C-alpha cells in the first residue's frame, strides 16, 4: 500500500551525528584525511590580542575558504549560506548543527589585516606542498612553468590611456588597489619598457591584454611552477598579464622553491615565450637544463637570406656571409640586448647575391643576442629524447589551468591588487594540490617484485 511520511519535525531531541551523514568517498572526507592545520593557531597568535572577546577561529575561516575554492563558490556571502545548509561542509569545517557560521564580513576584515600580515595563505599552501613531498608525489627532477590570463575585477570600458596624467591624490582614487599600485612603482623605470596602453582606475596593477585570443580586458597572469612527476604545484605567483612580467616571475619562483623546500630542478620545461636569451642564460647559470624552444624571429619569409645562412666564428667574433665576406661588430650592446654585425658597403655593392641578401639596403646587418651561447645550447637540446619528454609533460600545467577554469569556476578575480590576486591564486593552487594529494595518497603503492 502507499506509504506516508510519519516523522514529526517538532521533536525536541534528535539522535544525530554529522559523522554518520558524510559519505566515506566524499571529496571533503578525503581532503580532511590529508589536511593538517594544527600549526595555524601558533603562527597567528602574535597577531591577536591576549585580552578581549574571543575571535572567530582562524582555522574555521581557512577551512571555509578551501571549501569555497574547491566547489566553485566564489561569493563569500553565498559561502556562508552554503556552509550553514550543507552537512558535509559543516563537518569539514568542524561545526556542529547548532554552531553559528561566521558573518561574511569577517573574511574581508581578516584578509586585509592579520592574514595578509602573517602571509598565512602562503604558509597553508607551502604546508600542503610539504605534505605532497612527504607522500612521495614530488620528484624534484623536472619542473614546468606556464601562465594563464585571469580577468581582473575591473571593467574594460572604464580604463584611461596610459599616457594621460592621473591625479591619484583625488579622494575617488584613494583605494587599497591604487595605493598598492603606487607603492610598487619603480622610481627609476626601465626605459626599455613601454608605457601601458590603458590603465584601469579600479585596479591599476592589472594589465590591458588580449592574450590567448580573448577579448581585450584587464587581467593578471596566474603563474604556476609544477613538478612534472604528479603535477604538484610547487609555487604560484601573480603578475600583470604581460609576457615580460611572466618570464621574470620564473626566477622568483625557482629561487623561492629552492629556499623554502630545498627543491631545485635539473630541467625546466616551458613554451617559446620563456625562450629569450636572458632567461636561458640565467637557467644555465643555475645548472638547470632549459627544455624550452628558443624565441627566434630571425627567419625571413621574403626569400632573402636569414641569419641561419650566415656562419658565426666565435674565435674571431665575426660572421661570414654566403659569399664569404666578413661582418664585424663594434661591440656596442643595444637596448634590445643585442650586438649588430655589419657588412662593408663596398662588399655588398658589388656582390652578385645582393638581391637575395639585402635588396633594399646598401649593406647587410645581422643581430646577435649577447646570450646567444645559451640560445645555441637550448637549440642543441631540442632534438634529444629528454626534451621531447619534457615537452609532453609540460601539458600537465595547461591541464591544471583548464581544470581550474572549467571545473572550479575560476575565470575572474574577485579581489583587486597584487595582494588580492596572490591570495586567490594561492588558495586555488592549495585546493588543486589537496585534491591531487587526497586522490593519490589513497592509492596503494605498486607491489615490490619478489626476488628470484
C-alpha positions in Angstrom: 0.0 0.0 0.0 1.1 3.6 -0.3 3.3 4.8 2.5 3.1 8.2 4.1 5.8 10.3 5.9 5.2 9.9 9.6 8.1 11.9 11.1 7.4 14.9 13.2 9.7 17.9 12.7 8.6 19.2 16.1 10.7 16.8 18.1 12.9 18.4 20.8 15.7 15.8 20.8 17.4 14.0 18.0 20.0 11.2 17.9 22.1 12.7 15.1 25.8 12.7 14.2 27.3 14.6 11.3 30.0 11.9 11.1 27.3 9.3 10.0 25.9 11.5 7.3 29.1 12.3 5.3 29.8 9.5 2.7 33.1 7.8 3.1 34.0 8.6 -0.5 33.1 12.3 -0.3 35.8 14.6 -1.6 35.9 16.6 1.6 36.4 13.5 3.7 39.4 12.5 1.6 40.8 16.0 1.8 40.3 16.1 5.6 42.4 13.0 5.9 45.4 14.7 4.4 45.0 18.3 5.7 46.5 19.4 9.0 46.1 22.9 10.2 47.1 22.3 13.8 50.0 24.7 13.4 47.9 27.6 12.4 47.0 28.9 15.8 50.6 29.1 17.0 51.6 31.0 13.8 48.8 33.5 14.1 48.9 34.1 17.9 51.3 37.1 17.6 48.6 38.9 15.6 45.8 38.5 18.1 45.4 40.4 21.4 45.8 38.4 24.7 42.7 40.1 26.1 39.2 40.9 24.9 36.4 38.8 23.4 37.4 35.6 21.6 37.6 35.9 17.8 36.3 33.6 15.1 38.6 30.6 14.9 41.1 31.3 12.1 41.2 27.6 11.2 37.4 27.7 10.6 37.9 30.6 8.2 40.6 28.9 6.3 38.6 25.7 6.1 35.6 27.6 4.8 37.7 29.3 2.1 39.1 26.0 1.0 35.5 24.7 0.6 34.6 27.7 -1.5 37.5 27.3 -3.9 37.1 23.5 -4.0 33.4 23.8 -5.1 33.5 27.0 -7.1 31.6 29.1 -4.5 33.1 32.5 -5.4 30.9 34.7 -3.2 31.7 34.8 0.5 28.1 35.6 1.3 27.0 32.6 -0.6 29.7 30.5 1.0 28.4 31.3 4.5 24.9 30.3 3.3 26.2 27.0 1.8 28.2 26.1 4.9 25.1 26.8 7.0 23.0 24.4 5.0 25.4 21.7 3.7 26.1 18.9 6.2 29.4 17.9 4.5 30.6 21.5 4.6 29.7 21.8 8.3 31.5 18.5 9.0 34.7 19.6 7.2 34.7 23.0 9.0 34.2 21.2 12.3 30.9 22.9 13.0 28.1 21.2 14.9 24.5 21.5 13.9 23.9 24.3 16.4 27.2 26.2 15.8 26.8 29.6 14.1 28.6 30.3 10.8 30.7 33.5 10.8 29.5 36.6 9.0 30.8 37.2 5.6 32.4 40.5 6.6 34.8 38.5 8.9 36.7 37.2 5.9 37.5 40.6 4.4 38.4 42.0 7.8 41.0 39.3 8.4 42.2 39.1 4.8 43.2 42.7 4.7 44.6 42.5 8.3 46.3 39.7 10.1 46.0 37.0 7.3 48.0 39.2 4.9 50.4 40.5 7.6 51.2 36.9 8.6 51.3 35.6 5.0 49.1 32.8 6.3 47.7 31.8 2.9 51.2 31.2 1.5 52.0 29.2 4.7 49.0 27.0 4.2 50.0 26.4 0.5 53.6 25.6 1.5 52.4 23.2 4.2 50.3 21.3 1.7 53.3 21.1 -0.7 55.4 19.6 2.1 52.7 17.0 2.7 52.8 16.2 -1.0 56.6 15.8 -0.7 56.2 13.6 2.3 53.8 11.4 0.3 56.3 11.0 -2.5 54.4 13.0 -5.1 57.2 15.4 -5.8 60.2 14.1 -7.8 62.3 17.3 -7.8 63.9 16.4 -11.2 61.8 18.1 -13.8 59.7 21.2 -13.4 57.4 23.0 -15.9 56.2 26.6 -15.8 53.4 28.5 -17.6 51.0 31.3 -17.1 47.3 31.8 -17.8 45.3 35.0 -18.1 42.7 35.7 -15.4 40.3 38.5 -15.8 40.7 41.2 -13.2 37.8 42.7 -11.3 37.8 45.8 -13.4 35.6 47.0 -16.3 37.2 47.0 -19.6 35.1 50.1 -20.5 36.5 52.3 -17.7 40.2 52.5 -18.5 42.2 55.6 -19.2 45.1 56.0 -21.7 48.4 55.2 -20.1 49.9 58.5 -21.4 47.3 60.6 -19.5 48.2 62.3 -16.3 46.2 60.8 -13.4 45.9 62.7 -10.1 45.9 59.7 -7.7 45.5 62.1 -4.7 41.8 62.6 -5.6 39.6 61.0 -2.9 37.7 58.9 -5.5 41.0 57.2 -6.5 42.1 56.6 -2.9 41.6 52.8 -2.9 43.6 49.9 -1.5 44.4 48.7 -5.0 45.6 52.2 -6.1 47.8 52.6 -3.0 49.3 49.2 -3.7 50.0 50.2 -7.3 51.7 53.5 -6.3 53.8 51.7 -3.7 55.0 49.2 -6.3 56.0 51.9 -8.9 59.8 51.9 -9.7 61.3 55.3 -9.0 63.7 54.6 -11.9 61.6 52.9 -14.6 63.2 50.6 -17.2 63.5 52.7 -20.4 63.0 49.6 -22.4 59.5 49.0 -21.0 56.7 50.6 -22.9 54.1 52.8 -21.2 50.9 50.8 -20.7 48.3 51.4 -23.4 45.4 51.6 -21.0 45.3 51.8 -17.1 42.3 50.7 -15.0 41.3 53.2 -12.3 39.7 50.4 -10.3 42.7 48.0 -10.4 45.7 49.8 -11.8 48.0 46.8 -11.0 46.2 44.7 -13.7 47.3 44.8 -17.4 45.4 45.7 -20.5 45.7 42.5 -22.5 44.3 40.5 -25.4 46.4 37.4 -24.8 45.2 33.8 -25.5 42.9 35.1 -28.3 40.5 36.5 -25.7 38.6 39.8 -25.9 40.6 42.9 -24.7 40.4 43.1 -20.9 42.2 43.9 -17.8 43.9 40.8 -16.4 46.5 39.2 -14.2 48.9 36.3 -15.1 48.4 33.2 -13.0 51.9 31.7 -13.0 52.3 28.0 -11.9 55.6 26.2 -11.3 54.8 22.5 -11.1 56.8 19.3 -10.5 56.3 17.0 -13.5 56.1 13.7 -11.6 52.5 14.2 -10.4 51.7 17.8 -11.5 52.0 19.1 -7.9 52.1 22.9 -7.9 55.3 23.9 -6.0 54.8 27.7 -6.4 52.2 30.2 -7.7 52.7 33.9 -8.4 50.5 36.8 -9.6 51.9 39.2 -12.3 50.3 41.6 -14.7 49.1 39.7 -17.8 52.2 40.6 -19.8 54.7 38.1 -21.2 57.7 40.1 -19.8 56.4 40.0 -16.3 55.5 36.3 -16.5 59.0 35.4 -17.7 60.6 37.5 -14.9 58.5 35.5 -12.4 60.4 32.4 -13.4 63.4 33.5 -11.4 61.3 34.5 -8.4 59.5 31.1 -8.2 62.6 28.9 -8.8 64.6 30.8 -6.1 61.7 30.7 -3.6 61.1 27.0 -4.2 64.8 26.3 -3.6 64.8 28.4 -0.4 61.5 27.1 1.0 61.7 23.4 0.1 65.2 22.7 -1.0 64.0 21.8 -4.4 66.0 22.7 -7.5 65.1 21.1 -10.8 67.6 19.6 -13.2 65.5 20.7 -16.1 62.7 23.2 -16.8 60.1 22.9 -19.5 58.2 25.9 -20.8 56.9 27.4 -24.1 58.6 29.7 -26.5 57.7 32.9 -24.5 60.4 31.8 -22.0 63.0 31.1 -24.6 64.7 34.5 -24.6 68.5 34.7 -24.4 68.5 36.4 -20.9 66.1 33.8 -19.4 68.0 30.8 -20.9 71.4 32.2 -19.8 70.1 32.5 -16.2 68.9 28.9 -16.2 72.3 27.8 -17.4 73.9 29.7 -14.6 71.7 27.9 -12.1 72.7 24.5 -13.6 69.2 23.9 -15.0 68.7 22.4 -18.5 66.3 24.7 -20.5 63.9 22.3 -22.2 62.4 25.4 -23.9 62.0 26.3 -27.6 64.1 29.3 -28.5 62.4 32.6 -29.2 63.7 33.2 -32.7 62.3 35.6 -35.3 65.4 35.8 -37.5 64.0 33.6 -40.2 62.9 35.7 -43.2 59.8 34.9 -45.2 60.5 37.0 -48.3 63.1 34.6 -49.8 66.2 36.5 -48.7 68.9 35.0 -46.6 68.1 34.6 -42.9 70.6 34.7 -40.1 71.0 31.0 -40.2 72.5 31.3 -43.7 75.5 33.2 -42.1 78.2 31.4 -40.3 79.5 32.6 -36.9 83.2 32.1 -35.9 83.5 32.6 -32.2 87.3 32.7 -32.1 87.2 35.8 -34.4 83.8 37.1 -33.3 82.7 37.6 -36.9 80.0 36.3 -39.3 80.8 35.1 -42.8 78.1 35.7 -45.4 77.2 33.1 -48.1 79.6 34.8 -50.5 82.4 34.6 -47.9 82.6 38.2 -46.9 83.0 39.3 -43.2 80.5 41.0 -41.0 82.0 42.7 -37.9 80.7 44.4 -34.8 81.8 47.4 -32.8 80.9 45.6 -29.5 78.2 48.1 -28.5 75.3 46.4 -26.8 72.0 47.9 -28.0 68.8 48.4 -26.0 67.4 45.1 -27.1 70.4 43.3 -25.6 71.9 42.5 -29.0 75.1 43.3 -31.0 75.0 44.4 -34.6 77.3 42.7 -37.1 77.7 44.9 -40.2 79.0 44.1 -43.7 81.0 46.5 -45.8 79.1 48.8 -48.2 81.7 48.1 -50.8 81.4 44.3 -50.4 77.6 44.4 -50.6 77.6 46.8 -53.5 79.4 44.5 -55.9 78.1 41.2 -54.5 76.2 39.0 -57.0 74.0 37.8 -54.2 72.8 41.2 -53.1 69.3 40.7 -54.5 68.9 37.6 -52.2 70.6 39.2 -49.2 69.8 42.9 -48.8 67.9 44.2 -51.9 66.6 47.3 -50.1 69.7 48.2 -48.1 73.2 49.3 -49.0 74.7 46.7 -46.7 73.6 43.7 -44.6 73.2 43.8 -40.8 73.0 40.7 -38.5 71.7 41.0 -34.9 73.2 38.6 -32.3 71.9 38.3 -28.8 74.6 38.7 -26.1 73.4 35.4 -24.7 73.4 33.6 -28.0 75.5 30.8 -26.4 72.6 30.0 -24.2 70.2 30.0 -27.2 72.5 27.7 -29.1 72.7 25.3 -26.1 68.9 25.2 -25.9 68.7 24.5 -29.6 71.1 21.6 -29.2 68.8 20.0 -26.6 65.7 20.3 -28.8 66.4 17.1 -30.7 67.0 14.9 -27.6 64.6 12.4 -26.1 64.6 14.2 -22.6 63.5 17.4 -24.4 60.6 15.5 -26.0 59.6 14.0 -22.7 59.6 17.4 -21.1 57.5 18.8 -23.9 54.9 16.2 -23.3 55.0 16.7 -19.5 54.6 20.4 -19.9 51.0 19.9 -20.9 50.2 19.0 -17.3 50.4 22.6 -16.3 47.9 23.5 -19.0 45.6 20.8 -17.8 45.7 22.4 -14.3 44.6 25.8 -15.8 41.8 24.1 -17.7 40.6 22.3 -14.5 40.7 25.5 -12.6 38.6 27.4 -15.0 36.2 24.7 -16.1 35.6 22.6 -13.0 36.3 25.0 -10.2 34.7 28.0 -11.9 37.7 30.3 -11.5 37.7 32.7 -14.5 37.5 36.1 -13.0 39.1 37.5 -9.9 37.1 38.9 -7.0 39.9 40.8 -5.2 42.0 43.6 -6.5 45.7 44.5 -6.5 48.7 42.1 -6.4 47.9 41.1 -2.8 44.3 40.1 -3.7 45.4 38.3 -6.8 48.1 36.4 -4.9 45.6 35.5 -2.2 43.2 34.0 -4.7 45.9 32.2 -6.7 47.4 30.6 -3.6 44.0 29.4 -2.4 43.3 27.9 -5.8 46.7 26.2 -6.0 46.3 24.9 -2.5 42.9 23.3 -3.3 44.3 21.7 -6.5 47.2 20.2 -4.6 44.9 18.9 -1.9 42.6 17.3 -4.4 45.6 15.6 -6.0 47.1 14.5 -2.7 43.7 13.2 -1.5 43.4 11.2 -4.7 46.9 9.8 -5.0 47.7 9.3 -1.3 44.8 6.8 -1.1 46.2 4.7 -3.9 48.4 1.9 -2.5 51.9 1.8 -4.0 52.6 -0.9 -6.5 53.8 -4.3 -5.1 57.5 -4.8 -4.8 58.5 -7.7 -7.1 59.8 -10.7 -5.3 63.5 -11.6 -5.7 64.1 -14.6 -7.8 
